[in-house]
Amino acid sequence: MPHKYAKSKSWHVPKQQYKITNWSEYNQSLKNRGSIDIWLSKEAIAKWYEADQQNIGDGTPQQYTDFAIRICHETWISNRSATELI
């Protein structure tokens, strides 16, 4: 609001300058800007990997359970829809 008042009275209000004093903290905050933390329960972590990873001869053994793949897919879908709203 001070800009509107100053404009009507025709004097110049300079843009506010911010001086960064702690550059390491500022750089770390820029790195962490897009990070997302996902918390999983102990039951979900227990169901994340396949219990027995034996190769039955038809290719690579399954490393992740269907539960883990579904959770990753649903997280990706919800993330995508959240970023489309911006």
Backbone torsions as a table, in degrees:
resi	resn	phi	psi	omega
1	MET	NA	-28.1	-178.8
2	PRO	-64.3	-26.7	179.8
3	HIS	-68.1	-39.5	179.5
4	LYS	-65.7	-42.8	179.8
5	TYR	-66.2	-42.5	-179.6
6	ALA	-66.0	-35.3	-179.7
7	LYS	-66.7	-38.6	179.4
8	SER	-69.2	-28.8	178.9
9	LYS	-93.5	-3.3	176.9
10	SER	57.6	51.0	165.3
11	TRP	-126.2	158.2	-171.6
12	HIS	-93.9	128.3	173.3
13	VAL	-105.7	114.5	-177.0
14	PRO	-69.4	151.6	177.4
15	LYS	-66.1	138.7	-178.0
16	GLN	-70.3	132.9	-179.8
17	GLN	-101.4	136.7	177.1
18	TYR	-110.3	129.7	180.0
19	LYS	-108.2	124.0	179.8
20	ILE	-86.8	123.8	-178.6
21	THR	-102.8	-28.8	-178.7
22	ASN	-114.2	90.2	-173.6
23	TRP	-68.5	-35.3	-179.1
24	SER	-65.9	-40.2	177.7
25	GLU	-67.6	-39.0	178.7
26	TYR	-64.7	-44.2	179.2
27	ASN	-64.3	-39.8	178.4
28	GLN	-65.8	-37.2	178.2
29	SER	-66.1	-34.5	175.9
30	LEU	-67.3	-38.1	177.9
31	LYS	-66.1	-37.6	-176.9
32	ASN	-84.6	-0.2	-173.9
33	ARG	-59.2	-39.9	-176.7
34	GLY	-101.2	10.2	-177.1
35	SER	-80.9	145.4	-179.9
36	ILE	-127.5	128.9	176.9
37	ASP	-98.5	131.1	177.9
38	ILE	-117.8	124.3	-179.7
39	TRP	-101.3	130.5	178.2
40	LEU	-116.7	146.1	177.4
41	SER	-75.4	166.9	179.6
42	LYS	-65.0	-33.3	177.9
43	GLU	-66.1	-39.6	179.3
44	ALA	-67.1	-39.5	178.6
45	ILE	-66.3	-36.5	178.7
46	ALA	-65.9	-31.9	179.9
47	LYS	-91.4	4.8	-173.2
48	TRP	-72.4	-46.8	-177.8
49	TYR	-100.9	154.5	177.0
50	GLU	-66.2	136.4	-176.4
51	ALA	-66.1	-50.8	178.6
52	ASP	-118.7	119.0	-177.5
53	GLN	-105.0	65.7	179.4
54	GLN	-97.2	139.6	178.1
55	ASN	-83.0	120.6	-179.2
56	ILE	-96.0	8.1	173.5
57	GLY	98.6	-1.2	-178.4
58	ASP	-107.2	20.2	178.1
59	GLY	131.6	-157.7	-177.8
60	THR	-71.0	137.0	178.2
61	PRO	-68.0	150.2	-179.6
62	GLN	-72.5	123.0	-176.7
63	GLN	-92.3	-39.5	-178.7
64	TYR	-108.6	148.9	178.5
65	THR	-78.8	166.2	176.1
66	ASP	-62.8	-31.6	177.1
67	PHE	-59.6	-46.2	-178.7
68	ALA	-65.0	-41.6	179.6
69	ILE	-65.2	-41.2	179.4
70	ARG	-65.4	-41.7	178.8
71	ILE	-62.6	-44.4	178.7
72	CYS	-62.2	-41.9	-179.8
73	HIS	-65.5	-44.2	180.0
74	GLU	-66.5	-35.2	176.4
75	THR	-65.3	-42.3	178.8
76	TRP	-63.3	-42.9	179.5
77	ILE	-62.4	-46.5	-178.3
78	SER	-67.3	-35.6	176.7
79	ASN	-65.9	-42.6	-179.3
80	ARG	-64.0	-44.1	-178.9
81	SER	-68.7	-30.9	178.2
82	ALA	-70.1	-38.2	-179.8
83	THR	-75.9	-23.7	177.3
84	GLU	-72.3	-22.0	179.6
85	LEU	-75.1	-20.3	-177.0
86	ILE	-76.0	NA	NA
